Amino acid sequence: MIFDRLNSEKRETEVNDWKEVYSFEKGYEDSPFSSGLQESTYFSCIKIISESIAKCPFQVKQETDKGEIVARDHYLYDLLRLRPNPYMNAVDVFKSFVAISKHEGISGLFIDRKGSKIDGLYPVKIDTITVDDAGLIKSSKNNKILYDFQGVNGETGSCFDKDMIILRDFSIDGINAKANKSILKESLDTSIKSQNYLNTLFSNGLTNKIVVQLTNDIKEESELKKIQRKFDRIYTNNGKIFTVPAGYNASSLNLSLTDAQFAELRFMSKKDIAASFGVPLSKLGEMKENAKSDEQDNLAFLVDTLQVIFTAIEQEGDWKLLTQTERKKGYKIRFNTNVMLRLDSLTQANVISTYVKNGVYDLDYAKDLLGVERIGGDKIITLPSGQILLKDLLAGKGSWQQNNNATEKVGDEDVDTGGNEEIPKD
């Protein structure tokens, strides 16, 4: 069957109808709900997540007998790490890729192939998803899903699943996806309205709404609208003084922001939007109310929010960028997430010193991490003294055990003199 992509008949109000529903005549101020990126918290969350992903290098690695190494000889190494296509660097590609996914609910990296090799990766917006009418399970076709995409300057195209790296935001069926803006439309709309209200308030010189009382009895709607337009023209400006025509009385509606708990309500909207994206409030400029450090916030952000995005892209890359033969040879594509865990100088010194003392890092590798000149030559690996394997301890192979045994043997030889040695006399 063909999945329904949200364009069927719905009972809920469409995005384009919000301006009519929230009209001035019905007691609302117009707000550009469809342009969610104009909301500061929404924009900041997408920016933080996309830049956090993009700053982690995308590398080809290989599992060997000596552990996991960076496969610098693989032809995809420079393409993924530096320049996925001739026109964009890696940061721009992955930043755009993740931002589209968070804003639209789904995004793609189009794989441009030249024969059996990959020539480039291009971030695109997914317009429609078409699944074979027989369905994913019953279909006998090799390519069961077709993606219609849109690139830069409206360039359109179609491709099968094997030629597109897909990143979904929130999905129930595993194929179609929804964006946060469609799920949190009420919180987002409220936040946009509060932002527009502040803009209007500042435009009017921090003066609130006014009520115009008429001395005569005008009931015609057209006449009332003329009067309203007149006061809109003379009132909506930065001037503190404006004239009132004869026959009218203007009075202010004194509803203060404090009485309306404006700051508290605005913070609640900000908190809801940030929580839906999984972004800590500390990254949005809010003061911390606990003793957690920036490193702890970064670790929680990495584990709770970014890890699933890293894993999804890595799995897509392993399956669609590498051949089965390459995967059998131990090749895999991974993000270097260590750049997310930058530490202060003291903590970094303690961590590196611990790794060096316990033989995890050699001295030259530790110097590379600190950006200092190498010693050179063979690897220098240090190990702490006083440690022993349990099996050696039980077998009595400890250095002190061997020393004790040697001392006992020497003592026995000193005592065993055959009784022939004379005892000196005073």
C-alpha positions as a Markdown table, in Angstrom:
| # | Residue | x | y | z |
|---|---|---|---|---|
| 1 | Met | 0.0 | 0.0 | 0.0 |
| 2 | Ile | 1.0 | 3.6 | -0.3 |
| 3 | Phe | 1.4 | 5.4 | 3.0 |
| 4 | Asp | -0.6 | 8.5 | 3.6 |
| 5 | Arg | 1.8 | 11.5 | 4.0 |
| 6 | Leu | -0.4 | 13.9 | 6.1 |
| 7 | Asn | -2.1 | 15.4 | 3.0 |
| 8 | Ser | -5.3 | 13.4 | 3.3 |
| 9 | Glu | -8.5 | 14.7 | 4.8 |
| 10 | Lys | -8.0 | 15.8 | 8.5 |
| 11 | Arg | -10.3 | 17.0 | 11.2 |
| 12 | Glu | -7.6 | 19.3 | 12.6 |
| 13 | Thr | -7.0 | 22.8 | 11.3 |
| 14 | Glu | -4.4 | 23.2 | 8.6 |
| 15 | Val | -1.5 | 25.5 | 9.1 |
| 16 | Asn | -2.7 | 27.9 | 6.4 |
| 17 | Asp | -6.0 | 28.3 | 8.2 |
| 18 | Trp | -4.6 | 29.6 | 11.5 |
| 19 | Lys | -4.6 | 33.2 | 10.5 |
| 20 | Glu | -8.3 | 33.0 | 9.7 |
| 21 | Val | -9.0 | 31.1 | 13.0 |
| 22 | Tyr | -6.9 | 33.5 | 15.1 |
| 23 | Ser | -8.2 | 36.6 | 13.5 |
| 24 | Phe | -8.6 | 40.0 | 15.1 |
| 25 | Glu | -12.4 | 39.8 | 14.7 |
| 26 | Lys | -12.3 | 36.6 | 16.9 |
| 27 | Gly | -10.2 | 38.2 | 19.6 |
| 28 | Tyr | -6.8 | 37.2 | 18.5 |
| 29 | Glu | -3.7 | 38.8 | 17.1 |
| 30 | Asp | -2.3 | 37.4 | 13.8 |
| 31 | Ser | 0.9 | 35.3 | 14.2 |
| 32 | Pro | 3.0 | 33.7 | 11.5 |
| 33 | Phe | 2.6 | 30.2 | 12.9 |
| 34 | Ser | 3.8 | 28.5 | 9.7 |
| 35 | Ser | 7.2 | 30.3 | 10.0 |
| 36 | Gly | 8.4 | 28.4 | 13.1 |
| 37 | Leu | 12.0 | 29.4 | 12.6 |
| 38 | Gln | 11.1 | 33.0 | 13.6 |
| 39 | Glu | 10.6 | 31.7 | 17.2 |
| 40 | Ser | 13.9 | 32.2 | 19.0 |
| 41 | Thr | 13.8 | 29.1 | 21.2 |
| 42 | Tyr | 12.8 | 26.9 | 18.3 |
| 43 | Phe | 15.5 | 28.3 | 16.1 |
| 44 | Ser | 18.2 | 28.0 | 18.8 |
| 45 | Cys | 17.4 | 24.4 | 19.5 |
| 46 | Ile | 17.7 | 23.4 | 15.8 |
| 47 | Lys | 20.9 | 25.5 | 15.5 |
| 48 | Ile | 22.5 | 23.9 | 18.7 |
| 49 | Ile | 21.6 | 20.3 | 17.6 |
| 50 | Ser | 22.7 | 20.7 | 14.0 |
| 51 | Glu | 26.0 | 22.4 | 14.9 |
| 52 | Ser | 26.8 | 19.9 | 17.6 |
| 53 | Ile | 26.4 | 17.1 | 15.1 |
| 54 | Ala | 28.3 | 18.9 | 12.4 |
| 55 | Lys | 31.4 | 19.7 | 14.5 |
| 56 | Cys | 32.1 | 16.0 | 15.1 |
| 57 | Pro | 34.2 | 14.6 | 12.3 |
| 58 | Phe | 32.7 | 11.8 | 10.2 |
| 59 | Gln | 35.4 | 9.2 | 9.7 |
| 60 | Val | 36.0 | 5.8 | 8.1 |
| 61 | Lys | 37.4 | 3.4 | 10.6 |
| 62 | Gln | 38.5 | -0.2 | 10.5 |
| 63 | Glu | 38.6 | -2.9 | 13.1 |
| 64 | Thr | 42.0 | -4.7 | 13.2 |
| 65 | Asp | 43.9 | -7.1 | 15.4 |
| 66 | Lys | 45.4 | -4.1 | 17.2 |
| 67 | Gly | 42.1 | -2.4 | 17.7 |
| 68 | Glu | 40.1 | 0.2 | 15.9 |
| 69 | Ile | 42.1 | 2.5 | 13.6 |
| 70 | Val | 41.2 | 5.5 | 11.4 |
| 71 | Ala | 41.2 | 4.2 | 7.8 |
| 72 | Arg | 43.1 | 7.1 | 6.2 |
| 73 | Asp | 43.8 | 5.1 | 3.0 |
| 74 | His | 40.1 | 4.5 | 2.2 |
| 75 | Tyr | 38.8 | 6.7 | -0.7 |
| 76 | Leu | 35.9 | 7.9 | 1.4 |
| 77 | Tyr | 38.1 | 9.3 | 4.2 |
| 78 | Asp | 38.6 | 12.8 | 2.8 |
| 79 | Leu | 35.2 | 12.9 | 1.2 |
| 80 | Leu | 33.4 | 12.4 | 4.5 |
| 81 | Arg | 35.8 | 14.3 | 6.7 |
| 82 | Leu | 36.4 | 17.4 | 4.5 |
| 83 | Arg | 34.4 | 17.7 | 1.4 |
| 84 | Pro | 31.3 | 15.6 | 0.8 |
| 85 | Asn | 30.7 | 17.4 | -2.5 |
| 86 | Pro | 32.6 | 20.0 | -4.6 |
| 87 | Tyr | 30.5 | 22.9 | -3.3 |
| 88 | Met | 30.1 | 22.3 | 0.4 |
| 89 | Asn | 32.4 | 21.4 | 3.3 |
| 90 | Ala | 31.5 | 18.7 | 5.8 |
| 91 | Val | 30.2 | 21.1 | 8.4 |
| 92 | Asp | 27.8 | 22.7 | 6.0 |
| 93 | Val | 26.5 | 19.4 | 4.7 |
| 94 | Phe | 25.8 | 17.8 | 8.0 |
| 95 | Lys | 24.5 | 21.0 | 9.6 |
| 96 | Ser | 22.0 | 21.4 | 6.8 |
| 97 | Phe | 21.2 | 17.6 | 6.8 |
| 98 | Val | 20.3 | 17.6 | 10.6 |
| 99 | Ala | 18.5 | 21.0 | 10.5 |
| 100 | Ile | 16.2 | 19.9 | 7.7 |
| 101 | Ser | 15.4 | 16.8 | 9.6 |
| 102 | Lys | 14.5 | 18.7 | 12.8 |
| 103 | His | 12.5 | 21.3 | 11.0 |
| 104 | Glu | 10.7 | 19.2 | 8.4 |
| 105 | Gly | 10.7 | 15.8 | 10.2 |
| 106 | Ile | 12.8 | 14.0 | 7.6 |
| 107 | Ser | 15.8 | 14.8 | 5.5 |
| 108 | Gly | 18.1 | 13.1 | 3.1 |
| 109 | Leu | 21.7 | 13.0 | 1.8 |
| 110 | Phe | 21.5 | 12.1 | -1.9 |
| 111 | Ile | 24.3 | 9.7 | -2.8 |
| 112 | Asp | 25.9 | 10.6 | -6.2 |
| 113 | Arg | 27.5 | 7.5 | -7.6 |
| 114 | Lys | 30.1 | 7.1 | -10.3 |
| 115 | Gly | 30.1 | 3.5 | -11.2 |
| 116 | Ser | 30.9 | 1.5 | -8.0 |
| 117 | Lys | 32.3 | 4.6 | -6.2 |
| 118 | Ile | 30.6 | 7.4 | -4.4 |
| 119 | Asp | 31.3 | 10.8 | -5.9 |
| 120 | Gly | 29.4 | 13.1 | -3.6 |
| 121 | Leu | 26.7 | 13.6 | -0.9 |
| 122 | Tyr | 24.1 | 16.4 | -1.1 |
| 123 | Pro | 21.6 | 17.4 | 1.6 |
| 124 | Val | 18.1 | 17.5 | 0.2 |
| 125 | Lys | 14.5 | 18.0 | 1.5 |
| 126 | Ile | 12.2 | 15.0 | 1.2 |
| 127 | Asp | 8.9 | 16.0 | -0.5 |
| 128 | Thr | 7.0 | 12.7 | -0.8 |
| 129 | Ile | 7.6 | 9.1 | 0.1 |
| 130 | Thr | 6.0 | 6.4 | -2.2 |
| 131 | Val | 5.9 | 2.8 | -1.1 |
| 132 | Asp | 5.0 | 0.0 | -3.5 |
| 133 | Asp | 1.3 | -0.7 | -3.4 |
| 134 | Ala | 2.0 | -4.3 | -2.3 |
| 135 | Gly | 3.7 | -3.0 | 0.8 |
| 136 | Leu | 7.1 | -3.4 | 2.4 |
| 137 | Ile | 6.3 | -7.0 | 3.5 |
| 138 | Lys | 4.4 | -8.4 | 0.5 |
| 139 | Ser | 6.3 | -6.6 | -2.3 |
| 140 | Ser | 8.7 | -8.7 | -4.3 |
| 141 | Lys | 10.6 | -5.7 | -5.8 |
| 142 | Asn | 14.1 | -4.9 | -4.8 |
| 143 | Asn | 13.4 | -1.2 | -4.5 |
| 144 | Lys | 10.1 | -0.8 | -2.5 |
| 145 | Ile | 10.4 | 2.9 | -1.5 |
| 146 | Leu | 10.8 | 5.9 | -3.8 |
| 147 | Tyr | 11.8 | 9.3 | -2.5 |
| 148 | Asp | 10.9 | 12.6 | -4.2 |
| 149 | Phe | 13.4 | 15.2 | -3.1 |
| 150 | Gln | 14.1 | 18.9 | -3.5 |
| 151 | Gly | 17.6 | 20.4 | -3.6 |
| 152 | Val | 19.1 | 23.8 | -3.8 |
| 153 | Asn | 17.1 | 26.4 | -5.8 |
| 154 | Gly | 14.1 | 24.1 | -6.1 |
| 155 | Glu | 16.0 | 21.4 | -8.0 |
| 156 | Thr | 13.8 | 18.2 | -7.9 |
| 157 | Gly | 14.5 | 14.6 | -8.4 |
| 158 | Ser | 13.5 | 11.0 | -7.4 |
| 159 | Cys | 15.6 | 8.1 | -6.2 |
| 160 | Phe | 15.3 | 4.8 | -4.4 |
| 161 | Asp | 16.1 | 4.1 | -0.8 |
| 162 | Lys | 19.6 | 2.7 | -1.6 |
| 163 | Asp | 20.7 | 6.1 | -3.0 |
| 164 | Met | 19.5 | 8.3 | -0.1 |
| 165 | Ile | 20.8 | 8.5 | 3.5 |
| 166 | Ile | 17.6 | 9.1 | 5.5 |
| 167 | Leu | 17.4 | 10.9 | 8.9 |
| 168 | Arg | 13.9 | 10.9 | 10.6 |
| 169 | Asp | 13.0 | 13.0 | 13.6 |
| 170 | Phe | 9.9 | 11.3 | 15.1 |
| 171 | Ser | 8.4 | 8.3 | 13.4 |
| 172 | Ile | 5.7 | 5.8 | 14.4 |
| 173 | Asp | 5.7 | 3.5 | 11.4 |
| 174 | Gly | 9.5 | 3.7 | 10.6 |
| 175 | Ile | 8.9 | 5.3 | 7.2 |
| 176 | Asn | 7.0 | 8.5 | 7.6 |
| 177 | Ala | 8.0 | 11.1 | 10.1 |
| 178 | Lys | 6.7 | 14.2 | 11.9 |
| 179 | Ala | 8.5 | 17.3 | 12.9 |
| 180 | Asn | 8.4 | 18.9 | 16.4 |
| 181 | Lys | 6.6 | 21.9 | 15.0 |
| 182 | Ser | 3.6 | 19.8 | 14.0 |
| 183 | Ile | 3.4 | 18.1 | 17.4 |
| 184 | Leu | 4.0 | 21.2 | 19.5 |
| 185 | Lys | 2.1 | 23.7 | 17.4 |
| 186 | Glu | 0.2 | 25.1 | 20.4 |
| 187 | Ser | 3.3 | 25.8 | 22.5 |
| 188 | Leu | 5.1 | 27.1 | 19.4 |
| 189 | Asp | 2.1 | 29.3 | 18.4 |
| 190 | Thr | 1.8 | 30.7 | 22.0 |
| 191 | Ser | 5.5 | 31.5 | 22.1 |
| 192 | Ile | 5.3 | 33.3 | 18.7 |
| 193 | Lys | 2.3 | 35.3 | 19.9 |
| 194 | Ser | 4.2 | 36.4 | 23.0 |
| 195 | Gln | 7.2 | 37.4 | 20.9 |
| 196 | Asn | 5.0 | 39.4 | 18.5 |
| 197 | Tyr | 3.2 | 41.0 | 21.4 |
| 198 | Leu | 6.5 | 42.3 | 22.8 |
| 199 | Asn | 7.5 | 43.6 | 19.4 |
| 200 | Thr | 4.2 | 45.4 | 19.1 |
| 201 | Leu | 4.5 | 46.8 | 22.6 |
| 202 | Phe | 7.9 | 48.2 | 21.9 |
| 203 | Ser | 6.7 | 49.6 | 18.6 |
| 204 | Asn | 4.0 | 51.5 | 20.5 |
| 205 | Gly | 6.5 | 53.0 | 23.0 |
| 206 | Leu | 5.7 | 50.4 | 25.7 |
| 207 | Thr | 2.1 | 51.6 | 25.7 |
| 208 | Asn | -0.7 | 49.0 | 26.0 |
| 209 | Lys | -3.9 | 48.8 | 24.1 |
| 210 | Ile | -6.4 | 51.7 | 24.2 |
| 211 | Val | -10.2 | 51.9 | 24.2 |
| 212 | Val | -11.8 | 54.6 | 22.1 |
| 213 | Gln | -15.2 | 55.8 | 23.4 |
| 214 | Leu | -17.5 | 57.5 | 20.9 |
| 215 | Thr | -19.9 | 60.2 | 22.0 |
| 216 | Asn | -22.2 | 59.5 | 19.1 |
| 217 | Asp | -24.0 | 56.3 | 18.3 |
| 218 | Ile | -22.4 | 54.7 | 15.3 |
| 219 | Lys | -23.6 | 51.1 | 14.5 |
| 220 | Glu | -22.4 | 50.7 | 10.9 |
| 221 | Glu | -19.5 | 48.2 | 10.8 |
| 222 | Ser | -17.9 | 50.0 | 7.9 |
| 223 | Glu | -17.8 | 53.2 | 9.9 |
| 224 | Leu | -16.4 | 51.5 | 13.0 |
| 225 | Lys | -13.6 | 50.0 | 10.8 |
| 226 | Lys | -12.8 | 53.4 | 9.4 |
| 227 | Ile | -12.4 | 54.8 | 12.9 |
| 228 | Gln | -10.3 | 51.8 | 14.0 |
| 229 | Arg | -8.0 | 52.3 | 11.0 |
| 230 | Lys | -7.7 | 56.0 | 11.8 |
| 231 | Phe | -6.5 | 55.3 | 15.4 |
| 232 | Asp | -4.2 | 52.5 | 14.2 |
| 233 | Arg | -2.6 | 55.0 | 11.9 |
| 234 | Ile | -2.1 | 57.7 | 14.6 |
| 235 | Tyr | -1.5 | 55.4 | 17.5 |
| 236 | Thr | 0.9 | 52.8 | 16.2 |
| 237 | Asn | 4.2 | 54.7 | 16.2 |
| 238 | Asn | 7.0 | 55.5 | 18.5 |
| 239 | Gly | 5.6 | 58.8 | 19.6 |
| 240 | Lys | 4.5 | 59.2 | 23.1 |
| 241 | Ile | 1.9 | 61.8 | 22.3 |
| 242 | Phe | -0.9 | 61.6 | 19.8 |
| 243 | Thr | -4.0 | 63.7 | 19.1 |
| 244 | Val | -7.5 | 62.5 | 19.7 |
| 245 | Pro | -10.2 | 63.9 | 17.3 |
| 246 | Ala | -13.1 | 65.8 | 18.8 |
| 247 | Gly | -16.0 | 63.6 | 19.9 |
| 248 | Tyr | -13.7 | 60.7 | 21.0 |
| 249 | Asn | -12.3 | 59.7 | 24.4 |
| 250 | Ala | -9.3 | 57.4 | 24.5 |
| 251 | Ser | -8.4 | 55.4 | 27.6 |
| 252 | Ser | -5.7 | 52.8 | 28.2 |
| 253 | Leu | -6.2 | 49.1 | 29.2 |
| 254 | Asn | -3.8 | 48.9 | 32.1 |
| 255 | Leu | -2.9 | 45.2 | 32.0 |
| 256 | Ser | 0.7 | 44.9 | 33.1 |
| 257 | Leu | 3.1 | 42.2 | 32.1 |
| 258 | Thr | 3.6 | 41.3 | 35.7 |
| 259 | Asp | -0.1 | 40.9 | 36.5 |
| 260 | Ala | -0.4 | 38.7 | 33.5 |
| 261 | Gln | 2.6 | 36.6 | 34.6 |
| 262 | Phe | 4.0 | 37.1 | 31.1 |
| 263 | Ala | 7.6 | 36.2 | 32.0 |
| 264 | Glu | 6.5 | 32.9 | 33.7 |
| 265 | Leu | 4.3 | 31.9 | 30.8 |
| 266 | Arg | 7.0 | 32.7 | 28.3 |
| 267 | Phe | 9.5 | 30.7 | 30.2 |
| 268 | Met | 7.1 | 27.7 | 30.3 |
| 269 | Ser | 6.7 | 27.9 | 26.5 |
| 270 | Lys | 10.5 | 28.0 | 26.2 |
| 271 | Lys | 10.9 | 25.1 | 28.6 |
| 272 | Asp | 8.4 | 23.0 | 26.6 |
| 273 | Ile | 10.1 | 23.6 | 23.3 |
| 274 | Ala | 13.5 | 22.9 | 24.7 |
| 275 | Ala | 12.4 | 19.7 | 26.3 |
| 276 | Ser | 10.8 | 18.5 | 23.1 |
| 277 | Phe | 14.2 | 18.9 | 21.4 |
| 278 | Gly | 16.2 | 17.5 | 24.3 |
| 279 | Val | 18.3 | 20.7 | 24.7 |
| 280 | Pro | 19.3 | 21.7 | 28.2 |
| 281 | Leu | 18.1 | 25.1 | 29.3 |
| 282 | Ser | 21.7 | 26.0 | 30.2 |
| 283 | Lys | 22.6 | 26.0 | 26.5 |
| 284 | Leu | 19.7 | 28.5 | 25.9 |
| 285 | Gly | 21.2 | 31.0 | 28.3 |
| 286 | Glu | 19.1 | 30.2 | 31.3 |
| 287 | Met | 20.8 | 30.2 | 34.7 |
| 288 | Lys | 21.5 | 26.9 | 36.3 |
| 289 | Glu | 19.4 | 25.9 | 39.3 |
| 290 | Asn | 21.7 | 23.1 | 40.3 |
| 291 | Ala | 25.4 | 22.3 | 40.8 |
| 292 | Lys | 25.9 | 20.5 | 37.4 |
| 293 | Ser | 28.9 | 21.6 | 35.5 |
| 294 | Asp | 29.1 | 22.4 | 31.8 |
| 295 | Glu | 30.9 | 19.0 | 31.2 |
| 296 | Gln | 28.0 | 17.2 | 32.9 |
| 297 | Asp | 25.5 | 19.1 | 30.7 |
| 298 | Asn | 27.4 | 18.2 | 27.6 |
| 299 | Leu | 27.6 | 14.6 | 28.6 |
| 300 | Ala | 23.8 | 14.4 | 29.3 |
| 301 | Phe | 23.1 | 16.3 | 26.0 |
| 302 | Leu | 25.4 | 13.8 | 24.1 |
| 303 | Val | 23.8 | 10.7 | 25.6 |
| 304 | Asp | 20.2 | 11.7 | 25.8 |
| 305 | Thr | 19.8 | 13.8 | 22.6 |
| 306 | Leu | 22.6 | 13.4 | 20.1 |
| 307 | Gln | 23.5 | 9.8 | 20.5 |
| 308 | Val | 20.4 | 8.5 | 18.7 |
| 309 | Ile | 21.2 | 10.9 | 15.8 |
| 310 | Phe | 24.8 | 9.8 | 15.6 |
| 311 | Thr | 23.8 | 6.1 | 15.6 |
| 312 | Ala | 21.1 | 6.6 | 13.0 |
| 313 | Ile | 23.5 | 8.3 | 10.6 |
| 314 | Glu | 26.3 | 5.8 | 11.3 |
| 315 | Gln | 24.0 | 2.9 | 10.5 |
| 316 | Glu | 22.8 | 4.5 | 7.3 |
| 317 | Gly | 26.4 | 5.2 | 6.3 |
| 318 | Asp | 27.6 | 1.6 | 7.1 |
| 319 | Trp | 24.8 | 0.1 | 5.0 |
| 320 | Lys | 24.6 | 2.5 | 2.0 |
| 321 | Leu | 28.2 | 3.9 | 1.7 |
| 322 | Leu | 30.1 | 0.8 | 2.3 |
| 323 | Thr | 29.9 | -2.5 | 0.3 |
| 324 | Gln | 29.4 | -5.8 | 2.0 |
| 325 | Thr | 33.0 | -6.7 | 1.2 |
| 326 | Glu | 34.2 | -3.6 | 3.0 |
| 327 | Arg | 32.1 | -4.3 | 6.0 |
| 328 | Lys | 33.5 | -7.8 | 6.2 |
| 329 | Lys | 37.0 | -6.4 | 6.2 |
| 330 | Gly | 36.1 | -4.4 | 9.3 |
| 331 | Tyr | 35.4 | -1.0 | 7.8 |
| 332 | Lys | 32.7 | 1.2 | 9.4 |
| 333 | Ile | 31.8 | 4.8 | 9.5 |
| 334 | Arg | 31.7 | 6.6 | 12.8 |
| 335 | Phe | 31.5 | 10.1 | 14.3 |
| 336 | Asn | 34.3 | 11.2 | 16.5 |
| 337 | Thr | 32.3 | 12.3 | 19.5 |
| 338 | Asn | 35.3 | 13.1 | 21.6 |
| 339 | Val | 35.1 | 16.7 | 20.4 |
| 340 | Met | 31.8 | 17.0 | 22.3 |
| 341 | Leu | 33.6 | 16.4 | 25.6 |
| 342 | Arg | 36.0 | 19.2 | 25.9 |
| 343 | Leu | 37.3 | 19.5 | 29.5 |
| 344 | Asp | 38.8 | 22.3 | 31.5 |
| 345 | Ser | 42.6 | 22.2 | 31.9 |
| 346 | Leu | 42.7 | 20.6 | 35.3 |
| 347 | Thr | 40.2 | 17.9 | 34.5 |
| 348 | Gln | 41.9 | 17.2 | 31.2 |
| 349 | Ala | 45.3 | 16.9 | 32.9 |
| 350 | Asn | 43.9 | 14.4 | 35.5 |
| 351 | Val | 42.2 | 12.3 | 32.8 |
| 352 | Ile | 45.2 | 12.1 | 30.5 |
| 353 | Ser | 47.6 | 11.5 | 33.4 |
| 354 | Thr | 45.5 | 8.6 | 34.6 |
| 355 | Tyr | 45.4 | 7.0 | 31.1 |
| 356 | Val | 49.2 | 7.4 | 30.7 |
| 357 | Lys | 49.9 | 5.9 | 34.1 |
| 358 | Asn | 47.8 | 2.9 | 33.4 |
| 359 | Gly | 49.2 | 2.2 | 30.0 |
| 360 | Val | 46.1 | 3.3 | 28.0 |
| 361 | Tyr | 47.8 | 6.2 | 26.2 |
| 362 | Asp | 51.4 | 6.2 | 25.2 |
| 363 | Leu | 53.4 | 9.4 | 25.8 |
| 364 | Asp | 53.3 | 10.6 | 22.2 |
| 365 | Tyr | 49.6 | 10.2 | 21.9 |
| 366 | Ala | 49.0 | 12.1 | 25.1 |
| 367 | Lys | 51.2 | 14.9 | 23.8 |
| 368 | Asp | 49.2 | 14.9 | 20.6 |
| 369 | Leu | 46.0 | 15.5 | 22.6 |
| 370 | Leu | 47.6 | 18.5 | 24.3 |
| 371 | Gly | 49.1 | 19.8 | 21.1 |
| 372 | Val | 52.7 | 19.5 | 22.3 |
| 373 | Glu | 55.7 | 18.3 | 20.3 |
| 374 | Arg | 56.2 | 14.5 | 20.3 |
| 375 | Ile | 59.2 | 12.7 | 21.8 |
| 376 | Gly | 59.5 | 10.4 | 18.7 |
| 377 | Gly | 61.0 | 7.0 | 18.4 |
| 378 | Asp | 59.4 | 3.8 | 19.8 |
| 379 | Lys | 56.2 | 4.1 | 21.7 |
| 380 | Ile | 56.7 | 4.7 | 25.4 |
| 381 | Ile | 54.1 | 3.0 | 27.5 |
| 382 | Thr | 54.2 | 3.3 | 31.3 |
| 383 | Leu | 52.5 | 0.9 | 33.7 |
| 384 | Pro | 52.0 | 1.4 | 37.5 |
| 385 | Ser | 54.0 | -0.8 | 39.9 |
| 386 | Gly | 52.4 | -2.9 | 42.6 |
| 387 | Gln | 49.9 | -4.5 | 40.2 |
| 388 | Ile | 49.8 | -8.3 | 39.5 |
| 389 | Leu | 47.5 | -10.7 | 37.8 |
| 390 | Leu | 45.4 | -12.9 | 40.1 |
| 391 | Lys | 46.7 | -16.1 | 38.6 |
| 392 | Asp | 50.3 | -15.0 | 39.2 |
| 393 | Leu | 49.4 | -14.1 | 42.8 |
| 394 | Leu | 47.9 | -17.5 | 43.4 |
| 395 | Ala | 50.9 | -19.2 | 41.8 |
| 396 | Gly | 53.3 | -17.3 | 44.0 |
| 397 | Lys | 54.9 | -15.4 | 41.1 |
| 398 | Gly | 54.8 | -12.0 | 42.7 |
| 399 | Ser | 58.1 | -10.2 | 42.9 |
| 400 | Trp | 57.9 | -9.9 | 46.7 |
| 401 | Gln | 57.0 | -13.6 | 46.9 |
| 402 | Gln | 60.0 | -14.5 | 44.8 |
| 403 | Asn | 62.2 | -12.2 | 46.9 |
| 404 | Asn | 60.9 | -13.8 | 50.1 |
| 405 | Asn | 61.6 | -17.3 | 48.8 |
| 406 | Ala | 65.1 | -16.3 | 47.8 |
| 407 | Thr | 65.7 | -14.8 | 51.2 |
| 408 | Glu | 64.5 | -18.0 | 52.9 |
| 409 | Lys | 66.8 | -20.1 | 50.8 |
| 410 | Val | 69.8 | -17.9 | 51.6 |
| 411 | Gly | 68.8 | -18.1 | 55.3 |
| 412 | Asp | 68.6 | -21.9 | 55.2 |
| 413 | Glu | 72.1 | -22.1 | 53.6 |
| 414 | Asp | 73.5 | -19.8 | 56.4 |
| 415 | Val | 72.0 | -22.0 | 59.1 |
| 416 | Asp | 73.0 | -25.3 | 57.5 |
| 417 | Thr | 76.8 | -25.2 | 58.2 |
| 418 | Gly | 77.2 | -28.9 | 59.0 |
| 419 | Gly | 78.2 | -28.2 | 62.6 |
| 420 | Asn | 81.8 | -27.7 | 61.7 |
| 421 | Glu | 82.0 | -23.9 | 62.1 |
| 422 | Glu | 83.6 | -22.7 | 65.3 |
| 423 | Ile | 82.0 | -20.2 | 67.5 |
| 424 | Pro | 84.4 | -17.3 | 68.2 |
| 425 | Lys | 85.5 | -16.9 | 71.8 |
| 426 | Asp | 85.7 | -13.6 | 73.6 |
